[in-house]
Amino acid sequence: MKYYKTVADLVERAQRGEDVEFLLGQLGIALDRIPVKDPYPALKRTFDSQTRAICKRHKVSPYVIASLYALFRDERDERIQSARVINDLHRDEAQSVTMRRFAGWQSSTPSKKPKREVISFISEPVKELPKKERLVIADQTRKMITNMDVIVANEAGAIGYYWHSLYRVPGYRYRESHKHLDMDGVFVILRDSWAYQQGLIKKGNQIFSDQIERPGELPNCKCSPKYVYSMTDIPKDCLTIKGLERSEEHTSELQSHLNLV
């Protein structure tokens, strides 16, 4: 990569005693020329696929999804902008650290470290940039999907959702400090849902959505929600007497329909 050759050249010139201010200026120019990965293509691809998949995931009419397209697009654009801002901040930080490392190394007493180690030490912050950019894009992609789900759930009248964590998946590498391990399978109630507002459900042994962050909301969280729209799909301890009666009526009607078929 041209950047690393430039760093090697500047280190060699510094060892020959050339002016440090001039060399720092040359290093700054080289850093400014390093391209930042544009998050638009990756987020656009996911957005296009999700506008199709989200219909099946929530089992709602395509017309509902079509009516929400403008909100989806705004969410996509916000995530793209967020990714760009964060990646720019990472780049600025990498540039600053690189400049400090070069100046600190040049001003120190003659180092006994091999030239290869010096170059690696100075170049390390920039070397880490592609990984950070990928993580940022992946994180913003998950946030986009999560918020698109929220938009559909609010419009389609979801009652709540079951929290799904990947930590039980064989081979999945999760952080030991992951605070959502105990959330897997937990039912989370939407306090503003029609069922709660009508007194059909209660908290029971579950929690409200405003008492915890959403799945996928925290940085690099890969948890996801499975939204529920029917009274028959929620835990029994969440049903009030009124809600239990409504659920039994729905089950009876469904059974009658199946018998007719």
C-alpha positions in Angstrom: 0.0 0.0 0.0 1.3 3.4 -1.0 0.7 4.8 2.5 3.0 2.3 4.2 5.7 3.0 1.7 5.4 6.7 2.5 5.7 6.0 6.3 8.8 3.8 5.6 10.3 6.6 3.5 9.6 9.3 6.2 11.1 7.1 9.0 14.3 6.7 6.9 14.5 10.4 6.2 13.9 11.2 9.9 16.8 8.9 10.8 18.9 10.9 8.4 18.1 14.0 10.4 15.7 15.8 8.0 13.4 18.6 9.5 10.7 17.0 11.6 8.1 19.7 10.9 8.4 19.1 7.2 8.2 15.3 7.6 5.1 15.7 9.8 3.5 17.8 7.0 4.3 15.1 4.5 2.8 12.5 6.8 -0.3 14.6 7.2 -0.7 14.8 3.4 -0.4 11.0 3.1 -3.0 10.5 5.9 -5.5 12.8 4.2 -5.2 10.8 1.0 -6.4 7.6 2.7 -10.0 6.9 1.5 -12.8 6.3 3.9 -15.2 3.4 3.1 -18.6 4.7 2.0 -21.3 3.0 4.0 -24.0 3.7 1.3 -23.6 0.6 -0.9 -23.8 -1.9 2.0 -26.7 -0.2 3.8 -28.5 0.3 0.5 -28.2 -3.4 -0.3 -29.5 -4.4 3.1 -32.3 -1.8 2.9 -33.5 -3.2 -0.4 -33.6 -6.8 0.8 -35.2 -5.8 4.1 -38.1 -4.0 2.4 -39.0 -7.4 1.0 -38.1 -9.6 3.9 -39.8 -7.5 6.5 -43.2 -8.2 5.0 -42.8 -11.9 5.6 -41.2 -11.4 9.0 -44.2 -9.4 10.4 -46.8 -11.3 8.3 -48.4 -8.0 7.1 -49.7 -6.9 3.8 -47.3 -5.5 1.2 -49.5 -2.5 1.1 -48.7 -1.7 4.7 -45.0 -1.9 3.9 -45.5 0.3 0.8 -47.2 2.9 2.9 -44.2 3.0 5.3 -41.6 3.3 2.6 -40.9 7.0 3.2 -40.2 6.3 6.9 -38.0 3.4 6.0 -36.0 5.6 3.6 -35.5 8.3 6.3 -34.2 5.7 8.6 -31.8 4.4 6.0 -30.5 7.9 5.3 -30.0 8.6 9.0 -28.0 5.4 9.4 -25.8 6.1 6.4 -25.1 9.6 7.8 -24.4 8.2 11.3 -21.9 5.7 9.8 -20.2 8.4 7.8 -19.8 10.7 10.9 -18.5 7.9 13.1 -16.0 6.7 10.4 -14.8 10.2 9.9 -14.2 10.5 13.7 -12.3 7.2 13.7 -10.2 8.5 10.8 -9.5 11.8 12.6 -8.4 9.9 15.7 -6.2 7.5 13.7 -4.5 10.5 12.0 -3.9 12.3 15.4 -2.5 9.2 17.0 -0.2 8.5 14.0 1.1 12.0 14.0 1.8 11.8 17.8 3.6 8.5 17.4 5.8 9.7 14.6 6.7 13.0 16.5 7.3 11.1 19.7 9.5 8.5 18.1 11.5 11.1 16.2 12.1 13.2 19.3 13.1 10.4 21.5 16.6 9.1 22.0 17.9 6.9 19.2 15.7 3.7 19.3 17.3 0.3 19.2 14.1 -1.2 17.6 14.4 -2.5 14.1 13.1 -0.1 11.4 10.3 -2.6 10.6 8.9 -2.4 14.2 9.0 1.4 14.1 7.1 1.5 10.9 4.5 -1.0 12.2 4.1 1.0 15.4 3.5 4.3 13.6 1.2 2.7 11.0 -0.9 0.7 13.4 -3.8 3.2 13.9 -4.4 3.4 10.2 -4.1 -0.3 9.8 -7.0 -0.7 12.2 -9.3 1.6 10.2 -10.8 -0.9 7.8 -11.8 -3.2 10.6 -13.4 -0.3 12.5 -15.2 0.9 9.4 -16.7 -2.6 8.8 -17.9 -2.8 12.5 -19.5 0.6 12.2 -21.3 -0.3 9.0 -22.5 -3.6 10.5 -23.7 -1.9 13.6 -25.6 0.8 11.8 -27.1 -1.9 9.5 -28.5 -3.8 12.5 -29.8 -0.6 14.0 -31.5 0.2 10.7 -33.2 -3.2 10.6 -34.3 -2.9 14.3 -35.8 0.5 13.7 -37.6 -0.6 10.5 -39.1 -3.4 12.6 -40.2 -0.9 15.2 -41.9 1.2 12.5 -43.8 -1.8 11.2 -44.7 -3.0 14.7 -46.2 0.4 15.7 -48.2 0.7 12.5 -49.4 -2.9 12.4 -50.4 -3.0 16.1 -47.9 -5.4 17.7 -48.6 -6.3 21.4 -44.9 -7.1 22.2 -42.0 -9.2 21.2 -39.9 -12.2 22.2 -36.3 -11.4 22.7 -34.0 -13.6 20.6 -30.3 -13.8 21.4 -27.7 -15.7 19.3 -25.6 -16.8 22.2 -27.0 -20.4 22.1 -26.2 -20.8 18.5 -23.3 -23.3 18.1 -20.0 -21.6 17.2 -21.4 -18.1 17.9 -18.7 -16.0 19.6 -20.4 -13.7 22.1 -18.9 -11.5 24.8 -18.9 -13.0 28.3 -20.0 -9.7 29.6 -23.0 -9.6 27.3 -25.9 -8.4 29.4 -28.6 -9.9 27.2 -27.8 -13.6 27.9 -30.7 -13.7 30.4 -33.1 -12.0 28.0 -33.3 -14.8 25.5 -36.9 -15.9 25.2 -38.2 -13.2 27.4 -41.5 -11.5 26.4 -41.4 -7.8 26.3 -44.6 -5.8 26.4 -45.2 -2.7 24.4 -46.8 -0.3 26.9 -48.5 1.7 24.1 -50.0 -1.4 22.5 -53.8 -1.6 22.0 -53.9 -4.7 24.2 -52.3 -3.1 27.2 -54.3 0.2 26.7 -57.6 -1.8 26.7 -56.7 -3.7 29.8 -56.3 -7.1 28.1 -52.8 -7.7 29.3 -50.7 -6.9 32.3 -47.0 -7.0 33.1 -47.1 -10.3 34.9 -43.5 -11.8 35.1 -42.4 -10.0 32.0 -41.1 -6.5 31.4 -42.1 -3.3 29.5 -40.2 -2.2 26.4 -39.4 1.2 28.0 -37.6 -0.6 30.9 -34.8 -1.9 28.7 -33.0 -1.0 25.5 -34.3 -2.6 22.3 -32.6 -5.7 20.7 -29.8 -4.5 18.5 -29.8 -1.0 20.0 -26.5 -1.2 21.9 -23.3 -1.1 19.9 -22.6 -4.4 18.1 -25.6 -6.1 19.7 -26.9 -8.9 17.4 -30.0 -9.7 19.3 -33.4 -9.4 17.5 -37.1 -9.2 18.3 -39.9 -11.5 17.2 -43.0 -9.4 17.3 -46.3 -10.7 18.4 -49.7 -9.5 17.1 -52.1 -12.1 18.5 -53.4 -12.5 22.1 -52.9 -16.3 21.7 -49.2 -15.9 21.3 -48.3 -14.1 24.6 -47.5 -15.8 27.9 -50.6 -16.7 30.0 -49.4 -14.7 33.0 -49.7 -11.5 31.0 -53.4 -12.0 30.3 -55.9 -10.2 32.5 -59.3 -11.9 33.1 -60.7 -9.7 30.3 -57.8 -10.7 28.1 -58.1 -14.4 28.9 -61.7 -14.3 27.8 -60.8 -12.5 24.6 -58.1 -15.0 23.9 -60.4 -18.0 24.5 -63.0 -16.4 22.2 -60.4 -16.0 19.5 -59.2 -19.6 19.9 -62.9 -20.8 19.7 -63.5 -18.8 16.6 -60.4 -20.1 15.0 -61.3 -23.7 15.8 -64.8 -23.3 14.4 -63.3 -21.9 11.2 -60.9 -24.8 10.9 -63.7 -27.3 11.4 -65.7 -25.7 8.6 -62.7 -25.9 6.3 
